[in-house]
Amino acid sequence: MSTQKQSIPYYFCTFALQIHQSAIHWCQGLIFVIATDKYNVMQERQLNRRQYFKELAVTSKKYFIPYIQQYKNICKGMNVLEIGCGDGGNLLPFSQMGCHVTGCDMAECRIKDAQRFFDEENAEGRFIASDVFLLKDLEHQFDLIICHDVIEHIMDKKDFIHKCKSLLNSGGGDIYVVPCMADAFRRTSANL
């Protein structure tokens, strides 16, 4: 197998996995770029769901909550929903603050992880494996809705915002959407 770099159209490079010294491996039409060890941390982070859960909890506590608190007081007893909660890491600090947290995600395996991780942390939380558009019994219940790295996966953003509004309590509430930073940079670069 040649380790010489080959010219490959951008759209053909659908997935890059970087581990060792610059070798290119072909596998069923996909290219896997194997590079330096510095990328092992990211790979481990993606494979170790417990580690990823903890990283999200730290990020939420250090950045999301202080940002939200500039606009809305987060207090004990508040009902918080995360749409696309994954393993639930973003919700842990809210739960630790005494909020009633609910996480919704389409991936049942992530919901099972979230329940397990919350149990291990002795934290309270409710997790639902469902498409948010199918949730009917949760309307008008939440004071705060957060979405982290989710909006870029929603096809109909207008309907999504309407759905979020229906989930907020009747007195109103707030929705905080944190898009994927890589997606934001990609869109910005494309507009230069």
Steps between C-alpha positions, in 0.01 A plus 500: 500500500638839401528768766522774237222760526251494217287779362142425602195722444362656823162325472672163483672540837198412708680393815846558644635296789840618616725274706855434364752643252336623177384193316193481283281190512214434261198308625184455292535838331568691822833650587642468850793733564727364767719779644658607833421384854368842605158400366471196726354723774205591282448139399510383863257779591255374241538136601490551877143620557556548875791736428289689245214527753737655756650739243153623404410548866810714554431703184140556604599606852785729393351656188134429422354568844691828558399617152132416555507664845585830336144495365302266723537399863542126530347393828409189694178339378530637147392260224777460242478304175792412278407396148762267355643432845716205396664360814355779715825671600368852437211437740705377796593847635138614471393195700769570759357853533161350591332537162258236373674382184362311204708380209363394165701324231411279204783255579375249755858388578591859601194522724601175673850645554350823639289309751799289604734801535242695702449198728879476550508871593197462733332770293132541417392508137238371261605378156281424201598319179289680240495742212415838656231555236312198638489625861143594583472450876780747587341814359506816716727347767844658465655826618813447298588297191858443391629350176872432460630387159146419387359779284728413208332156486145639485367531146201725573634757744181708496287201612768415755477848659118473502529160671737647758255783570225244563721327758564820697271566794199722439668792677777492242853381525830505318662291229878491472646343188874430488593398146792278414802731487656300216182557299507872578863529390428300185208727408703815574791377288264418215367857504843671478 
